[in-house]
Amino acid sequence: MPRRLGARPAGSGRSLIRRRQGRNTYRRGRFRGERRGWWWGLSFISLGIMGVSALGVGMLLLYYQLLTCSWFCIKDMEQIEIEGLRRLKPAVILEQARLTAGISLMALKPGWHEQALMEHPWIARAELTRRWPNRLLVEIQEREPVALVQMGELYYVDRQGRLCKPLSPGDPHDFPVITGLSREDFALERESASTALTQVFQLLDLLKTTPPPLNVENISEVHVDHEHGFTLYAKGLISAVDLGRCEWPAQLEKFARVWPVLVQRGYHLRVKRINLDYPQRVLLSFGGGGEK
C-alpha cells in the first residue's frame, strides 16, 4: 500500500523518545561525576590548608619553646664577655646595651644592642657575637680623646675630630686645651675635621718628642689664629710661644737653642712672649716693650 506523504513510519515516535531518554541519562550521570570530582577537589584543598595551618602553628610553638628554653638563656652576667674597655666600666656597658641576666640568645637582636651602645659618647664602635649555647661576646672600641676644646665649655675631641662629650666633674682633665676654633671646625658639622684642627693634631704629635718645657705633657693650651698661626702655653712657663703656621720642627729647634740662654740670663722670668716665626732670629716681648 503506498505511504502517505508526510506520514511517519510506525514505531518512529517511540524510537525518538528512547534516544532522548538515553541522552538525558548520560547527561545526568556526567553531572553527578563532575559534582563528585568538584567535592573531592574542595576536600583536598581544605585538607591542604588545614595541614599548612597546623604546620605554621607547630613552627610557632617550636619557636616559642626555643625562645624560652633555658639552654639558650644567659643565666648570670659572667657569661657576657666584654673586650676593648679602657676607661669605661663593664657595668656601664651592660646598662647602656640593656643586657640583663635571663636574656635568650634566640631572642637577642645584636643590631639593636649595638646601636644602643654607640649612643654612648665614649663608644666609637660596638659588636655583639653569640657564643652558643648561652654566652655572649661584646667588643667595644672606645673613642680616644687627644685634647679638650674650649667652646663656651670644655669638650673632649678625638683623633677623628669628633666632639665626644663635655668635661664633667671627676673626668680626667690632663689634656691640652685647644682655643680659637669654632664648632664648624669639627667633624660633627662636616664630613671631616678642618685643616686647622688637623694641624693641631700634627703639632701635638710633634711635641711628643720635644724636650721640656715644650713637651706635650707640659702643654696646657694650643691657641689657633687662622691668620698668624699657632701659639703654645706650657705649664711652668710664663711666656707664650708663637710658632707661626708652618716649619714647626725648625721653630722648635730654634727654641731649644735659645731657651738655655734665656734661663741663664734670667729672661725666662720676665719675658711675656717668645716669637719664633722669624727667619734666623727670635723676638722677645717683655712687659714694657720688645727685645731681639
ZADO-1210 file (C-alpha; in nm, 4 decimals, padded with zeros to 6 digits):
<atoms>
<atom x="00.0000" y="00.0000" z="00.0000" code="MET" pos="1"/>
<atom x="00.1510" y="00.3350" z="-00.0889" code="PRO" pos="2"/>
<atom x="00.2821" y="00.5544" z="00.2005" code="ARG" pos="3"/>
<atom x="00.1070" y="00.8841" z="00.2552" code="ARG" pos="4"/>
<atom x="00.3227" y="01.1896" z="00.2097" code="LEU" pos="5"/>
<atom x="00.4296" y="01.3339" z="00.5454" code="GLY" pos="6"/>
<atom x="00.3259" y="01.0276" z="00.7385" code="ALA" pos="7"/>
<atom x="00.5641" y="00.8901" z="00.9960" code="ARG" pos="8"/>
<atom x="00.6756" y="00.5352" z="00.9900" code="PRO" pos="9"/>
<atom x="00.5276" y="00.3116" z="01.2505" code="ALA" pos="10"/>
<atom x="00.7251" y="00.2996" z="01.5679" code="GLY" pos="11"/>
<atom x="00.9303" y="00.6134" z="01.4919" code="SER" pos="12"/>
<atom x="00.7955" y="00.8154" z="01.7895" code="GLY" pos="13"/>
<atom x="00.8957" y="00.5588" z="02.0445" code="ARG" pos="14"/>
<atom x="01.2452" y="00.5372" z="01.8988" code="SER" pos="15"/>
<atom x="01.2874" y="00.9151" z="01.9313" code="LEU" pos="16"/>
<atom x="01.1725" y="00.9086" z="02.2922" code="ILE" pos="17"/>
<atom x="01.4131" y="00.6315" z="02.3698" code="ARG" pos="18"/>
<atom x="01.7009" y="00.8213" z="02.2101" code="ARG" pos="19"/>
<atom x="01.6137" y="01.1363" z="02.4045" code="ARG" pos="20"/>
<atom x="01.5833" y="00.9408" z="02.7283" code="GLN" pos="21"/>
<atom x="01.9224" y="00.7767" z="02.6749" code="GLY" pos="22"/>
<atom x="02.0881" y="01.1147" z="02.6075" code="ARG" pos="23"/>
<atom x="01.9388" y="01.2730" z="02.9243" code="ASN" pos="24"/>
<atom x="02.0535" y="00.9767" z="03.1334" code="THR" pos="25"/>
<atom x="02.4101" y="01.0273" z="03.0088" code="TYR" pos="26"/>
<atom x="02.3989" y="01.3965" z="03.0935" code="ARG" pos="27"/>
<atom x="02.2693" y="01.3302" z="03.4456" code="ARG" pos="28"/>
<atom x="02.5481" y="01.0753" z="03.5062" code="GLY" pos="29"/>
<atom x="02.8051" y="01.3162" z="03.3711" code="ARG" pos="30"/>
<atom x="02.6798" y="01.5945" z="03.6023" code="PHE" pos="31"/>
<atom x="02.6965" y="01.3633" z="03.9031" code="ARG" pos="32"/>
<atom x="03.0568" y="01.2705" z="03.8146" code="GLY" pos="33"/>
<atom x="03.1561" y="01.6352" z="03.7770" code="GLU" pos="34"/>
<atom x="02.9949" y="01.7239" z="04.1099" code="ARG" pos="35"/>
<atom x="03.1702" y="01.4322" z="04.2804" code="ARG" pos="36"/>
<atom x="03.5108" y="01.5428" z="04.1376" code="GLY" pos="37"/>
<atom x="03.4469" y="01.9028" z="04.2473" code="TRP" pos="38"/>
<atom x="03.3816" y="01.7878" z="04.6053" code="TRP" pos="39"/>
<atom x="03.6964" y="01.5788" z="04.6021" code="TRP" pos="40"/>
<atom x="03.8993" y="01.8811" z="04.4845" code="GLY" pos="41"/>
<atom x="03.7453" y="02.1062" z="04.7503" code="LEU" pos="42"/>
<atom x="03.8177" y="01.8485" z="05.0190" code="SER" pos="43"/>
<atom x="04.1771" y="01.8153" z="04.9037" code="PHE" pos="44"/>
<atom x="04.2279" y="02.1949" z="04.9128" code="ILE" pos="45"/>
<atom x="04.0676" y="02.2170" z="05.2584" code="SER" pos="46"/>
<atom x="04.2895" y="01.9426" z="05.3920" code="LEU" pos="47"/>
<atom x="04.5937" y="02.1168" z="05.2412" code="GLY" pos="48"/>
<atom x="04.5025" y="02.4485" z="05.4056" code="ILE" pos="49"/>
<atom x="04.4478" y="02.2787" z="05.7412" code="MET" pos="50"/>
<atom x="04.7810" y="02.0968" z="05.7067" code="GLY" pos="51"/>
<atom x="04.9703" y="02.4182" z="05.6295" code="VAL" pos="52"/>
<atom x="04.7960" y="02.5947" z="05.9180" code="SER" pos="53"/>
<atom x="04.8835" y="02.3128" z="06.1560" code="ALA" pos="54"/>
<atom x="05.2443" y="02.3227" z="06.0348" code="LEU" pos="55"/>
<atom x="05.2571" y="02.7007" z="06.0908" code="GLY" pos="56"/>
<atom x="05.1158" y="02.6694" z="06.4394" code="VAL" pos="57"/>
<atom x="05.3632" y="02.3922" z="06.5148" code="GLY" pos="58"/>
<atom x="05.6523" y="02.6052" z="06.3937" code="MET" pos="59"/>
<atom x="05.5355" y="02.8966" z="06.6089" code="LEU" pos="60"/>
<atom x="05.5108" y="02.6721" z="06.9133" code="LEU" pos="61"/>
<atom x="05.8568" y="02.5324" z="06.8428" code="LEU" pos="62"/>
<atom x="05.9990" y="02.8836" z="06.8048" code="TYR" pos="63"/>
<atom x="05.8366" y="02.9897" z="07.1310" code="TYR" pos="64"/>
<atom x="05.9840" y="02.6870" z="07.3044" code="GLN" pos="65"/>
<atom x="06.3301" y="02.7785" z="07.1698" code="LEU" pos="66"/>
<atom x="06.2906" y="03.1396" z="07.2854" code="LEU" pos="67"/>
<atom x="06.2027" y="03.0330" z="07.6377" code="THR" pos="68"/>
<atom x="06.4380" y="02.7369" z="07.6571" code="CYS" pos="69"/>
<atom x="06.6768" y="02.7772" z="07.9486" code="SER" pos="70"/>
<atom x="06.9517" y="02.6108" z="07.7459" code="TRP" pos="71"/>
<atom x="06.9911" y="02.9308" z="07.5367" code="PHE" pos="72"/>
<atom x="06.9476" y="03.1811" z="07.8230" code="CYS" pos="73"/>
<atom x="07.2266" y="03.3834" z="07.9853" code="ILE" pos="74"/>
<atom x="07.1867" y="03.2843" z="08.3484" code="LYS" pos="75"/>
<atom x="07.4340" y="03.5317" z="08.5003" code="ASP" pos="76"/>
<atom x="07.6378" y="03.8282" z="08.3791" code="MET" pos="77"/>
<atom x="07.9629" y="03.6310" z="08.3953" code="GLU" pos="78"/>
<atom x="07.8506" y="03.4671" z="08.0714" code="GLN" pos="79"/>
<atom x="07.8838" y="03.8051" z="07.8964" code="ILE" pos="80"/>
<atom x="08.2443" y="03.8754" z="07.7968" code="GLU" pos="81"/>
<atom x="08.3405" y="04.2388" z="07.7255" code="ILE" pos="82"/>
<atom x="08.6570" y="04.3286" z="07.5359" code="GLU" pos="83"/>
<atom x="08.8198" y="04.6605" z="07.4455" code="GLY" pos="84"/>
<atom x="08.7457" y="04.8605" z="07.7622" code="LEU" pos="85"/>
<atom x="08.9991" y="05.1217" z="07.8714" code="ARG" pos="86"/>
<atom x="08.8058" y="05.3914" z="08.0553" code="ARG" pos="87"/>
<atom x="08.4524" y="05.2572" z="08.0736" code="LEU" pos="88"/>
<atom x="08.3427" y="05.0012" z="08.3318" code="LYS" pos="89"/>
<atom x="08.1639" y="04.6742" z="08.2445" code="PRO" pos="90"/>
<atom x="07.8573" y="04.7830" z="08.4417" code="ALA" pos="91"/>
<atom x="07.8258" y="05.0909" z="08.2203" code="VAL" pos="92"/>
<atom x="07.8388" y="04.8751" z="07.9062" code="ILE" pos="93"/>
<atom x="07.5729" y="04.6335" z="08.0329" code="LEU" pos="94"/>
<atom x="07.3406" y="04.9165" z="08.1325" code="GLU" pos="95"/>
<atom x="07.3921" y="05.1054" z="07.8059" code="GLN" pos="96"/>
<atom x="07.3306" y="04.7898" z="07.5981" code="ALA" pos="97"/>
<atom x="07.0218" y="04.6903" z="07.8061" code="ARG" pos="98"/>
<atom x="07.1682" y="04.3458" z="07.8697" code="LEU" pos="99"/>
<atom x="07.0372" y="04.1594" z="08.1746" code="THR" pos="100"/>
<atom x="07.0508" y="03.8083" z="08.3134" code="ALA" pos="101"/>
<atom x="06.7842" y="03.5798" z="08.1686" code="GLY" pos="102"/>
<atom x="06.8008" y="03.7138" z="07.8141" code="ILE" pos="103"/>
<atom x="06.7857" y="03.4432" z="07.5460" code="SER" pos="104"/>
<atom x="07.0368" y="03.4291" z="07.2623" code="LEU" pos="105"/>
<atom x="06.7499" y="03.3236" z="07.0362" code="MET" pos="106"/>
<atom x="06.5604" y="03.6450" z="07.1124" code="ALA" pos="107"/>
<atom x="06.8709" y="03.8665" z="07.1091" code="LEU" pos="108"/>
<atom x="06.8841" y="04.1383" z="06.8406" code="LYS" pos="109"/>
<atom x="07.2545" y="04.2299" z="06.8091" code="PRO" pos="110"/>
<atom x="07.1952" y="04.5302" z="06.5835" code="GLY" pos="111"/>
<atom x="06.9601" y="04.6934" z="06.8337" code="TRP" pos="112"/>
<atom x="07.2027" y="04.6484" z="07.1242" code="HIS" pos="113"/>
<atom x="07.4971" y="04.7702" z="06.9128" code="GLU" pos="114"/>
<atom x="07.3075" y="05.0859" z="06.8212" code="GLN" pos="115"/>
<atom x="07.2244" y="05.1459" z="07.1878" code="ALA" pos="116"/>
<atom x="07.5928" y="05.1135" z="07.2786" code="LEU" pos="117"/>
<atom x="07.7054" y="05.3564" z="07.0091" code="MET" pos="118"/>
<atom x="07.4777" y="05.6225" z="07.1529" code="GLU" pos="119"/>
<atom x="07.7269" y="05.6492" z="07.4407" code="HIS" pos="120"/>
<atom x="07.9660" y="05.9442" z="07.3806" code="PRO" pos="121"/>
<atom x="08.2768" y="05.7363" z="07.4590" code="TRP" pos="122"/>
<atom x="08.1960" y="05.4436" z="07.2264" code="ILE" pos="123"/>
<atom x="08.3047" y="05.4602" z="06.8621" code="ALA" pos="124"/>
<atom x="08.2165" y="05.1010" z="06.7623" code="ARG" pos="125"/>
<atom x="08.0333" y="04.8058" z="06.9182" code="ALA" pos="126"/>
<atom x="07.9814" y="04.4478" z="06.8029" code="GLU" pos="127"/>
<atom x="07.7898" y="04.1618" z="06.9658" code="LEU" pos="128"/>
<atom x="07.8669" y="03.7968" z="06.8847" code="THR" pos="129"/>
<atom x="07.6650" y="03.4997" z="07.0091" code="ARG" pos="130"/>
<atom x="07.8642" y="03.2150" z="07.1585" code="ARG" pos="131"/>
<atom x="07.6228" y="02.9243" z="07.1552" code="TRP" pos="132"/>
<atom x="07.4515" y="02.7976" z="07.3541" code="PRO" pos="133"/>
<atom x="07.4472" y="03.0634" z="07.6287" code="ASN" pos="134"/>
<atom x="07.7431" y="03.3030" z="07.6098" code="ARG" pos="135"/>
<atom x="07.7818" y="03.6481" z="07.4558" code="LEU" pos="136"/>
<atom x="08.0875" y="03.8457" z="07.3424" code="LEU" pos="137"/>
<atom x="08.0689" y="04.2275" z="07.3397" code="VAL" pos="138"/>
<atom x="08.3557" y="04.4028" z="07.1587" code="GLU" pos="139"/>
<atom x="08.3958" y="04.7749" z="07.2242" code="ILE" pos="140"/>
<atom x="08.6142" y="05.0377" z="07.0613" code="GLN" pos="141"/>
<atom x="08.6336" y="05.3481" z="07.2768" code="GLU" pos="142"/>
<atom x="08.6974" y="05.6961" z="07.1463" code="ARG" pos="143"/>
<atom x="09.0476" y="05.8208" z="07.2205" code="GLU" pos="144"/>
<atom x="09.0421" y="06.1854" z="07.3329" code="PRO" pos="145"/>
<atom x="09.3547" y="06.3765" z="07.2374" code="VAL" pos="146"/>
<atom x="09.2626" y="06.7197" z="07.3694" code="ALA" pos="147"/>
<atom x="08.9969" y="06.9422" z="07.5225" code="LEU" pos="148"/>
<atom x="08.8315" y="07.2160" z="07.3201" code="VAL" pos="149"/>
<atom x="08.7105" y="07.5467" z="07.4615" code="GLN" pos="150"/>
<atom x="08.3720" y="07.6386" z="07.3130" code="MET" pos="151"/>
<atom x="08.1738" y="07.8009" z="07.5909" code="GLY" pos="152"/>
<atom x="08.2516" y="07.4887" z="07.7919" code="GLU" pos="153"/>
<atom x="08.5216" y="07.2265" z="07.7574" code="LEU" pos="154"/>
<atom x="08.4611" y="06.9281" z="07.5269" code="TYR" pos="155"/>
<atom x="08.6728" y="06.6233" z="07.4610" code="TYR" pos="156"/>
<atom x="08.7797" y="06.5778" z="07.0970" code="VAL" pos="157"/>
<atom x="08.9116" y="06.2546" z="06.9464" code="ASP" pos="158"/>
<atom x="09.1641" y="06.1922" z="06.6694" code="ARG" pos="159"/>
<atom x="08.8917" y="06.1940" z="06.4022" code="GLN" pos="160"/>
<atom x="08.7919" y="06.5465" z="06.5023" code="GLY" pos="161"/>
<atom x="08.4649" y="06.4457" z="06.6683" code="ARG" pos="162"/>
<atom x="08.3455" y="06.6110" z="06.9865" code="LEU" pos="163"/>
<atom x="08.2887" y="06.3362" z="07.2414" code="CYS" pos="164"/>
<atom x="08.1296" y="06.4914" z="07.5496" code="LYS" pos="165"/>
<atom x="08.1554" y="06.7930" z="07.7784" code="PRO" pos="166"/>
<atom x="08.4070" y="06.7776" z="08.0603" code="LEU" pos="167"/>
<atom x="08.2263" y="06.6737" z="08.3778" code="SER" pos="168"/>
<atom x="08.3386" y="06.6755" z="08.7412" code="PRO" pos="169"/>
<atom x="08.5599" y="06.3746" z="08.8037" code="GLY" pos="170"/>
<atom x="08.6580" y="06.3341" z="08.4360" code="ASP" pos="171"/>
<atom x="09.0314" y="06.3285" z="08.3518" code="PRO" pos="172"/>
<atom x="09.1471" y="06.6770" z="08.2561" code="HIS" pos="173"/>
<atom x="09.5188" y="06.6272" z="08.1877" code="ASP" pos="174"/>
<atom x="09.4834" y="06.7162" z="07.8185" code="PHE" pos="175"/>
<atom x="09.5951" y="07.0271" z="07.6293" code="PRO" pos="176"/>
<atom x="09.3155" y="07.2756" z="07.5672" code="VAL" pos="177"/>
<atom x="09.2573" y="07.3954" z="07.2099" code="ILE" pos="178"/>
<atom x="09.1236" y="07.7501" z="07.1759" code="THR" pos="179"/>
<atom x="09.0428" y="07.9714" z="06.8798" code="GLY" pos="180"/>
<atom x="08.8304" y="07.7184" z="06.6857" code="LEU" pos="181"/>
<atom x="08.4570" y="07.7210" z="06.6132" code="SER" pos="182"/>
<atom x="08.2104" y="07.4332" z="06.6019" code="ARG" pos="183"/>
<atom x="08.2341" y="07.4280" z="06.2215" code="GLU" pos="184"/>
<atom x="08.5952" y="07.3044" z="06.2510" code="ASP" pos="185"/>
<atom x="08.4844" y="06.9698" z="06.3929" code="PHE" pos="186"/>
<atom x="08.3561" y="06.6563" z="06.2254" code="ALA" pos="187"/>
<atom x="08.0060" y="06.6941" z="06.3725" code="LEU" pos="188"/>
<atom x="07.9365" y="06.9846" z="06.1374" code="GLU" pos="189"/>
<atom x="08.1286" y="06.8455" z="05.8375" code="ARG" pos="190"/>
<atom x="08.2465" y="06.5133" z="05.6961" code="GLU" pos="191"/>
<atom x="08.5969" y="06.5506" z="05.8417" code="SER" pos="192"/>
<atom x="08.7941" y="06.7801" z="06.0700" code="ALA" pos="193"/>
<atom x="08.9087" y="07.1168" z="05.9338" code="SER" pos="194"/>
<atom x="09.2646" y="07.1793" z="05.8188" code="THR" pos="195"/>
<atom x="09.3321" y="07.3884" z="06.1290" code="ALA" pos="196"/>
<atom x="09.2264" y="07.1058" z="06.3655" code="LEU" pos="197"/>
<atom x="09.4267" y="06.8503" z="06.1668" code="THR" pos="198"/>
<atom x="09.7320" y="07.0758" z="06.2017" code="GLN" pos="199"/>
<atom x="09.6762" y="07.0928" z="06.5787" code="VAL" pos="200"/>
<atom x="09.6913" y="06.7122" z="06.5954" code="PHE" pos="201"/>
<atom x="10.0096" y="06.7114" z="06.3858" code="GLN" pos="202"/>
<atom x="10.1657" y="06.9698" z="06.6179" code="LEU" pos="203"/>
<atom x="10.0743" y="06.7664" z="06.9278" code="LEU" pos="204"/>
<atom x="10.2336" y="06.4592" z="06.7710" code="ASP" pos="205"/>
<atom x="10.5496" y="06.6605" z="06.7057" code="LEU" pos="206"/>
<atom x="10.5572" y="06.7820" z="07.0659" code="LEU" pos="207"/>
<atom x="10.5696" y="06.4218" z="07.1916" code="LYS" pos="208"/>
<atom x="10.9388" y="06.4133" z="07.1017" code="THR" pos="209"/>
<atom x="11.0171" y="06.7731" z="07.2026" code="THR" pos="210"/>
<atom x="11.2218" y="06.8253" z="07.5226" code="PRO" pos="211"/>
<atom x="11.0803" y="07.0305" z="07.8141" code="PRO" pos="212"/>
<atom x="10.9388" y="07.2803" z="07.8643" code="PRO" pos="213"/>
<atom x="10.7530" y="07.2373" z="07.5304" code="LEU" pos="214"/>
<atom x="10.6971" y="06.8630" z="07.5536" code="ASN" pos="215"/>
<atom x="10.3353" y="06.7586" z="07.5064" code="VAL" pos="216"/>
<atom x="10.2920" y="06.6672" z="07.8763" code="GLU" pos="217"/>
<atom x="10.3616" y="07.0306" z="07.9707" code="ASN" pos="218"/>
<atom x="10.1390" y="07.1927" z="07.7088" code="ILE" pos="219"/>
<atom x="09.8348" y="07.3473" z="07.8741" code="SER" pos="220"/>
<atom x="09.6916" y="07.5330" z="07.5709" code="GLU" pos="221"/>
<atom x="09.7241" y="07.5480" z="07.1947" code="VAL" pos="222"/>
<atom x="09.5740" y="07.8673" z="07.0557" code="HIS" pos="223"/>
<atom x="09.4792" y="07.8746" z="06.6891" code="VAL" pos="224"/>
<atom x="09.4813" y="08.2034" z="06.4962" code="ASP" pos="225"/>
<atom x="09.3799" y="08.1494" z="06.1346" code="HIS" pos="226"/>
<atom x="09.5898" y="08.4494" z="06.0284" code="GLU" pos="227"/>
<atom x="09.9003" y="08.4381" z="06.2497" code="HIS" pos="228"/>
<atom x="09.9268" y="08.0665" z="06.3242" code="GLY" pos="229"/>
<atom x="09.9684" y="07.8671" z="06.6467" code="PHE" pos="230"/>
<atom x="10.0680" y="07.9756" z="06.9967" code="THR" pos="231"/>
<atom x="10.1726" y="07.7419" z="07.2781" code="LEU" pos="232"/>
<atom x="10.1217" y="07.7874" z="07.6514" code="TYR" pos="233"/>
<atom x="10.3119" y="07.5482" z="07.8780" code="ALA" pos="234"/>
<atom x="10.2935" y="07.4671" z="08.2486" code="LYS" pos="235"/>
<atom x="10.5633" y="07.6478" z="08.4472" code="GLY" pos="236"/>
<atom x="10.6347" y="07.8818" z="08.1549" code="LEU" pos="237"/>
<atom x="10.5041" y="08.2363" z="08.1828" code="ILE" pos="238"/>
<atom x="10.5866" y="08.3092" z="07.8182" code="SER" pos="239"/>
<atom x="10.3554" y="08.2464" z="07.5244" code="ALA" pos="240"/>
<atom x="10.5461" y="08.0822" z="07.2385" code="VAL" pos="241"/>
<atom x="10.4439" y="08.1811" z="06.8842" code="ASP" pos="242"/>
<atom x="10.5237" y="07.9140" z="06.6244" code="LEU" pos="243"/>
<atom x="10.3565" y="08.0581" z="06.3171" code="GLY" pos="244"/>
<atom x="10.1779" y="07.8472" z="06.0589" code="ARG" pos="245"/>
<atom x="10.4497" y="07.6147" z="05.9297" code="CYS" pos="246"/>
<atom x="10.8077" y="07.4888" z="05.9655" code="GLU" pos="247"/>
<atom x="10.7457" y="07.3816" z="06.3242" code="TRP" pos="248"/>
<atom x="11.0475" y="07.1474" z="06.3536" code="PRO" pos="249"/>
<atom x="11.2786" y="07.4365" z="06.2689" code="ALA" pos="250"/>
<atom x="11.0960" y="07.6685" z="06.5103" code="GLN" pos="251"/>
<atom x="11.1164" y="07.4155" z="06.7950" code="LEU" pos="252"/>
<atom x="11.4848" y="07.3531" z="06.7285" code="GLU" pos="253"/>
<atom x="11.5431" y="07.7288" z="06.7473" code="LYS" pos="254"/>
<atom x="11.3598" y="07.7402" z="07.0809" code="PHE" pos="255"/>
<atom x="11.5733" y="07.4518" z="07.2133" code="ALA" pos="256"/>
<atom x="11.8861" y="07.6563" z="07.1373" code="ARG" pos="257"/>
<atom x="11.7669" y="07.9877" z="07.2797" code="VAL" pos="258"/>
<atom x="11.5856" y="07.8639" z="07.5904" code="TRP" pos="259"/>
<atom x="11.9002" y="07.7751" z="07.7941" code="PRO" pos="260"/>
<atom x="12.0379" y="08.1227" z="07.7185" code="VAL" pos="261"/>
<atom x="11.7183" y="08.2856" z="07.8438" code="LEU" pos="262"/>
<atom x="11.7308" y="08.0807" z="08.1617" code="VAL" pos="263"/>
<atom x="12.0987" y="08.1641" z="08.2132" code="GLN" pos="264"/>
<atom x="12.0349" y="08.5362" z="08.1805" code="ARG" pos="265"/>
<atom x="11.7153" y="08.5282" z="08.3835" code="GLY" pos="266"/>
<atom x="11.4997" y="08.6478" z="08.0936" code="TYR" pos="267"/>
<atom x="11.2660" y="08.3487" z="08.1285" code="HIS" pos="268"/>
<atom x="11.1179" y="08.5145" z="08.4407" code="LEU" pos="269"/>
<atom x="11.0428" y="08.8420" z="08.2614" code="ARG" pos="270"/>
<atom x="10.9686" y="08.7644" z="07.9005" code="VAL" pos="271"/>
<atom x="10.5961" y="08.7554" z="07.8170" code="LYS" pos="272"/>
<atom x="10.6124" y="08.6328" z="07.4604" code="ARG" pos="273"/>
<atom x="10.8638" y="08.4388" z="07.2540" code="ILE" pos="274"/>
<atom x="10.8019" y="08.4729" z="06.8814" code="ASN" pos="275"/>
<atom x="10.9820" y="08.2099" z="06.6750" code="LEU" pos="276"/>
<atom x="10.8121" y="08.2976" z="06.3469" code="ASP" pos="277"/>
<atom x="11.1071" y="08.4986" z="06.2154" code="TYR" pos="278"/>
<atom x="11.3925" y="08.3660" z="05.9977" code="PRO" pos="279"/>
<atom x="11.7214" y="08.3311" z="06.1812" code="GLN" pos="280"/>
<atom x="11.6088" y="08.5200" z="06.4931" code="ARG" pos="281"/>
<atom x="11.3814" y="08.5163" z="06.7969" code="VAL" pos="282"/>
<atom x="11.1685" y="08.8089" z="06.9045" code="LEU" pos="283"/>
<atom x="11.1196" y="08.8505" z="07.2797" code="LEU" pos="284"/>
<atom x="10.8388" y="09.0654" z="07.4165" code="SER" pos="285"/>
<atom x="10.8640" y="09.1949" z="07.7728" code="PHE" pos="286"/>
<atom x="10.6032" y="09.3713" z="07.9789" code="GLY" pos="287"/>
<atom x="10.7103" y="09.7209" z="07.8703" code="GLY" pos="288"/>
<atom x="10.8471" y="09.6604" z="07.5223" code="GLY" pos="289"/>
<atom x="11.0312" y="09.4249" z="07.2896" code="GLY" pos="290"/>
<atom x="11.3846" y="09.2984" z="07.2626" code="GLU" pos="291"/>
<atom x="11.5508" y="09.0866" z="06.9929" code="LYS" pos="292"/>
</atoms>
